[in-house]
């Protein structure tokens, strides 16, 4: 599947993955308000065996199929105290 990744301008190390470029119709409005205007970052072909830096490809694909997007947040251990 084609995958398009957008970074948040408000939340450091937060990304939204979708399967149609610039189509945020499946992303809840409240989430987009917290996320800020998404900035296009990357386009790639997502397969189940693809290695991703901070996410499991199968989980990303499942989330996109079920809810229309995948939200990647920073690891909890990287948050400031």
C-alpha positions as CSV (number, residue, x, y, z in Angstrom):
1,X,0.0,0.0,0.0
2,X,1.1,3.6,-0.6
3,X,1.8,5.4,2.7
4,X,2.1,9.1,3.2
5,X,3.6,10.4,6.5
6,X,3.0,13.9,7.9
7,X,4.7,15.4,10.9
8,X,3.1,17.6,13.6
9,X,4.0,21.2,13.9
10,X,2.8,21.2,17.5
11,X,3.9,17.9,18.9
12,X,7.5,16.9,18.5
13,X,8.2,13.4,17.1
14,X,4.5,12.9,16.3
15,X,3.4,11.6,12.9
16,X,0.2,10.7,11.1
17,X,0.4,7.9,8.4
18,X,-2.4,7.8,5.8
19,X,-2.9,6.0,2.5
20,X,-4.0,8.9,0.3
21,X,-1.9,12.0,0.0
22,X,-3.4,15.1,1.7
23,X,-6.7,13.2,2.6
24,X,-7.3,13.7,6.3
25,X,-11.0,12.9,6.1
26,X,-10.6,9.8,8.4
27,X,-8.6,11.7,11.0
28,X,-10.7,13.0,13.8
29,X,-11.0,16.8,13.9
30,X,-10.0,17.0,17.5
31,X,-6.8,15.1,16.7
32,X,-6.0,17.5,13.9
33,X,-6.5,20.5,16.2
34,X,-4.0,19.0,18.7
35,X,-1.6,17.9,15.9
36,X,-1.6,21.2,14.0
37,X,-1.3,21.6,10.3
38,X,0.2,18.4,9.1
39,X,3.5,18.8,7.2
40,X,4.2,16.3,4.4
41,X,7.3,14.3,5.3
42,X,7.6,11.1,3.3
43,X,5.9,8.8,0.8
44,X,6.7,5.1,0.5
45,X,5.3,1.6,-0.2
46,X,4.3,0.0,3.0
47,X,4.4,-3.8,3.2
48,X,4.1,-6.1,6.2
49,X,7.8,-6.9,6.3
50,X,9.0,-3.3,5.9
51,X,11.2,-2.1,8.7
52,X,10.0,1.2,10.3
53,X,12.1,3.1,12.8
54,X,9.4,3.7,15.5
55,X,6.4,1.5,14.5
56,X,5.5,-2.0,13.5
57,X,4.5,-2.2,9.8
58,X,1.7,-4.7,10.4
59,X,0.2,-2.4,13.1
60,X,0.4,0.6,10.9
61,X,-1.3,-1.2,8.0
62,X,-4.0,-2.6,10.3
63,X,-4.7,0.9,11.8
64,X,-4.9,2.5,8.4
65,X,-7.3,-0.2,7.2
66,X,-9.5,0.0,10.3
67,X,-9.6,3.7,11.1
68,X,-8.1,5.4,8.1
69,X,-4.9,6.6,9.8
70,X,-2.1,5.6,12.1
71,X,-0.8,8.0,14.8
72,X,2.8,7.7,15.9
73,X,3.7,9.4,19.1
74,X,7.2,9.8,20.7
75,X,8.4,7.0,23.0
76,X,7.4,7.8,26.6
77,X,11.0,7.6,27.8
78,X,11.9,10.5,25.5
79,X,9.5,12.9,27.1
80,X,10.9,15.7,29.3
81,X,10.4,15.4,33.0
